[in-house]
Amino acid sequence: QVQLVESGGGSVQAGGSLRLSCAASRLIFSIDSMGWYRQAQGKQRELVAGLTRGGQTNYADSVKGRFTVSRENTKNTVYLQMNSLRPEDTAVYYCNVCTAFTSYWGQGTQVTVSA
């Protein structure tokens, strides 16, 4: 069973930066996409940033220009660099990896941005 382990969350003041990492416990084959979602308290989970097998990226409008998703294939790891953080970015952030057969989720990491 593949596990996704996230790290890098924490508390930061508005305007600050954090870098989230998500590492798979073992090699995952036939990855279609990797990405990050977030869920704020009382709200639905939403896509923050996605990265396709071909290298295309897509971002939520609210994070465009501030967040960057990337991956390191040799380490089966996906990253989310978050700059210019805002209080509204406060949420639990989840890593997701999709293959042709299944979807894996991390356990989530809390990001808290104070004004």
C-alpha positions as CSV (number, residue, x, y, z in Angstrom):
1,Q,0.0,0.0,0.0
2,V,1.4,3.4,-1.0
3,Q,1.5,6.1,1.6
4,L,1.9,9.8,0.9
5,V,3.7,11.7,3.6
6,E,3.4,15.4,3.7
7,S,5.7,17.8,5.5
8,G,6.4,21.5,5.7
9,G,3.2,22.9,7.1
10,G,3.2,25.3,10.0
11,S,2.3,28.8,11.1
12,V,3.5,31.9,9.4
13,Q,2.7,35.6,9.2
14,A,1.0,37.1,6.2
15,G,3.5,37.7,3.4
16,G,5.6,34.8,4.5
17,S,6.5,31.6,2.7
18,L,6.3,27.9,3.2
19,R,7.3,24.9,1.2
20,L,5.2,21.7,1.4
21,S,6.7,18.4,0.4
22,C,4.9,15.1,-0.3
23,A,6.9,11.9,-0.6
24,A,5.5,8.5,-1.6
25,S,6.5,5.5,0.4
26,R,7.4,3.6,-2.7
27,L,7.6,4.1,-6.4
28,I,4.3,4.8,-8.1
29,F,3.9,3.7,-11.7
30,S,1.7,5.3,-14.4
31,I,1.2,8.6,-12.6
32,D,-1.4,10.7,-14.5
33,S,-1.2,13.7,-12.2
34,M,0.1,15.0,-8.9
35,G,-1.2,17.9,-7.0
36,W,-2.2,19.7,-3.9
37,Y,-5.7,20.4,-2.4
38,R,-6.8,22.3,0.6
39,Q,-9.7,22.3,2.9
40,A,-10.4,25.3,5.1
41,Q,-12.6,24.9,8.2
42,G,-16.3,24.7,7.2
43,K,-15.5,24.6,3.4
44,Q,-15.2,22.0,0.7
45,R,-11.9,20.6,-0.4
46,E,-10.5,22.5,-3.4
47,L,-7.7,22.0,-5.9
48,V,-4.8,24.4,-5.3
49,A,-2.3,23.3,-7.8
50,G,-2.0,20.3,-10.2
51,L,0.8,18.9,-12.3
52,T,0.1,16.5,-15.2
53,R,2.4,13.7,-16.4
54,G,3.3,15.9,-19.4
55,G,4.4,18.7,-17.1
56,Q,1.4,21.0,-17.5
57,T,0.4,22.9,-14.4
58,N,-2.9,24.4,-13.3
59,Y,-3.6,26.6,-10.3
60,A,-6.6,28.0,-8.5
61,D,-7.1,31.6,-9.4
62,S,-6.6,32.6,-5.8
63,V,-3.0,31.3,-5.8
64,K,-1.8,32.1,-9.3
65,G,1.5,34.0,-9.2
66,R,2.1,33.1,-5.6
67,F,2.2,29.3,-5.5
68,T,4.3,26.9,-7.6
69,V,3.9,23.2,-7.9
70,S,6.9,21.0,-8.9
71,R,8.1,17.4,-8.7
72,E,11.2,15.4,-8.4
73,N,10.7,12.2,-10.2
74,T,13.7,10.4,-8.8
75,K,12.4,10.9,-5.3
76,N,8.7,10.4,-6.2
77,T,8.1,13.7,-4.5
78,V,5.9,16.7,-5.2
79,Y,6.4,20.1,-3.8
80,L,4.3,23.2,-3.3
81,Q,6.2,26.5,-2.8
82,M,3.9,29.1,-1.3
83,N,4.9,32.7,-1.3
84,S,3.1,35.9,-0.2
85,L,0.8,33.9,2.0
86,R,-2.5,35.4,3.1
87,P,-4.8,34.6,6.0
88,E,-7.3,33.1,3.6
89,D,-4.7,30.5,2.7
90,T,-5.2,29.0,6.1
91,A,-6.3,25.4,5.6
92,V,-5.3,21.7,5.8
93,Y,-3.3,20.9,2.7
94,Y,-3.5,17.5,1.1
95,C,-1.2,15.9,-1.4
96,N,-2.8,13.8,-4.2
97,V,-1.4,11.4,-6.7
98,C,-3.6,9.9,-9.4
99,T,-2.8,6.9,-11.6
100,A,-5.0,5.2,-14.3
101,F,-6.3,2.9,-11.5
102,T,-6.5,4.8,-8.3
103,S,-6.0,8.0,-6.3
104,Y,-3.8,8.4,-3.3
105,W,-4.1,11.0,-0.6
106,G,-1.8,12.2,2.1
107,Q,-2.9,12.7,5.7
108,G,-2.9,16.5,5.4
109,T,-0.7,19.2,6.9
110,Q,-1.9,22.3,8.6
111,V,-1.0,25.7,7.2
112,T,-2.0,28.7,9.3
113,V,-1.4,32.3,8.2
114,S,-1.9,35.1,10.7
115,A,-2.6,38.7,9.8
